[in-house]
Amino acid sequence: MTPDGNRDTAAARVPVRGLTVLYDADCGLCAFLRDWLVRQPQLVPLELLPAGSAEARRRYPGLDHRATLDEVTVVADTGHVYRAAAAWIVVLWALRAQRPLAHRLATPAGAPFARGAVLAAARWRAGRRPGPRPGARPSARPEGWTSARADGWVYHPDGGWTWAPPACADGACGTR
């Protein structure tokens, strides 16, 4: 939006000429995906940079670098920052063979699949961490807490994310 409240259409015309993928270099899954990405034919060049590294901090001083260790973050050369599912979609969009998939995942019908893939990866990573991550944000939540979202996703600290469809008061639930 422009200062006068109008939509800024100039941003839509700025081409993306490169993407920097910030990944957790200490994560086996992240390293596997990094290696896979560098072997893929790219329509938009990808640079892979360890999250939280001195170089990442130098280039992107405004980012929350602790958060970049918890979820994949992609920075476009235009200055746009993508996180979580949006980051994976934009990375797939940069790859020649995966661009059609990225377009499907960016639709309302595909978004739950992209979000589910990111949540599954986060759960897999969490299961392989030996105790709290150095530099991680301390939790002020009591033992046994859960977090539920309106879309049906529920986080249990001992078991990760699960999806429970919202209950229907009249017994007839619509589908998305």
N, C-alpha and C positions, 0 to 999 in steps of 0.2 A: 504494500500500500504506500502511496505517496503521502506526504504530510497533509495534503488537502483531502485525504480520504478516498481518492480514486485508486483503482487497481493499477499497479505498476506493471505494465505489459512489457517494458524493456527487459525485465528479468527473464521472461520467457524466450527472448530472442538471443540470449547470450549462450553461445555453444559451449558445451563441456568438452575440453580438449585433453583432460587428464584427471585421474582420480587417485587419491592416496588412501590406501587401506591401512588403518591402524589395527594391528592384531596382537594378541597375547603370545609373545615368543616362548613363554614357559608352558604353553598348553599344547599337548600332543595333537589334538584335533585341529587347533588353529594352525599349527605348523604343517600338518597334512594338507589342509585347504590352501595354505600359502603356496606350497609346492605344486599343487594341482593348478592353481590360478596362473602361475608363471608359465606353465606349459600350454595354456589355452590360447588360441588365436584371439587377439583383442581388437575390437573396433575402436575402443577408447583405451589409451595406455593406462595401465595400473601400476602404481608404485606401492610396494609393500613395505611398511615401516613398523618396527616394534612399538607397540603402545607404551606410553610412559617413559620412553627412551629420552636421552638428552636431546637428540635431534627432533623428536616429536614435540618436546616442550619448547624448543627454540623456534620451530616453524609455526606452532599453533599455541601461543601463550594464553589465549582466551578459552581453551578447552579445559574441561574437568578431566585431567589425565588419569585420576583414579577410576573414574567411570569408564574410560576407554579400555581399561583392563577387564572390566566386567561385561561389556557388550561391544561387539564389533562397531567401529565408527569409521565412516568414509568421509573424506573432505574433498570436494570438487575444486578444480582450479578457479571456479567462479566464486568460491567462498561458501557455497552451500555445504551444510553438514548433515549427514544421514546417520541414523543410529538404528540398531536392532534390525527388524524386518526390512525397513526401508533401505538400510545399508546393504543387505544381501540382495535386494531387488536391483539396486543401482549397480552393484558389482556384476550380477548376471547380465544386466543390460549392456555392460561394457564388453561382454564376450560374444564373439561372432555366433557360435553355436547355441548360446543360451539366451540371446535377445528375445526370441519368441516366448520362451518360458517367462522371462522377466515381464513382458507385456501382460501375460495371463495372470501372474501373481500380483500385478499392480491393480487389478480390477477388484471390485467389491466381492466377487465370487472367489477370487484367488487369494485375497488378503489373509483369510483364516489359515490357509495352508502355509503361507510364508511365515506368519506369526507362530504357527505350530512347529515349524522346522527350527526357528530360532529358539523357542522354548525348549524343544527337545535337546538341542545342542547345549543350552545352558544347564539343563538337568544332567546331561552326560558329564559336562565339565565339573559341575558341583560334586558329583559322585567320586571324582578322582582327586579332589583337593584334600590334602592331609591337614585338616584343621583350618583355622582362619587364615585368609590370604594376607601376607604382609602389606601394610598400607591400606587395607580395606577399611571402609567406614564402619565404625562400631555400631552395633544395633542397640537401640534403646527399647526394643520390644521385649515383652515378658516371654518366658519359656512357654512353648506350646501355642504361640499365636498363629493365626492364619490371616491371609489377606484375600478377599474376594472382590472380583470386578464385576461390573454390570453385564459384561458379555459372557459370563459363565466360567471364566478362568479363575481358579483358586490356587493360591500358593500355600503349601504346608512346609515349614522349614525342615522337617525330617523326611519328606518325600518329594519335594519339588512341586512343579506345576501340574494340575489336573484340570480337566474341563468337565463341568457339570452343567448341563443345559438348564437355563432358568426355569423354575417351576411355573406351571400354568394354573391360574386360579380356577378356570372353568373346565380344565381337563383337555381342552383343545388348543394345541400349540401350533402356531404358524412356523414355517421354516423360512430360512433366509434365502 
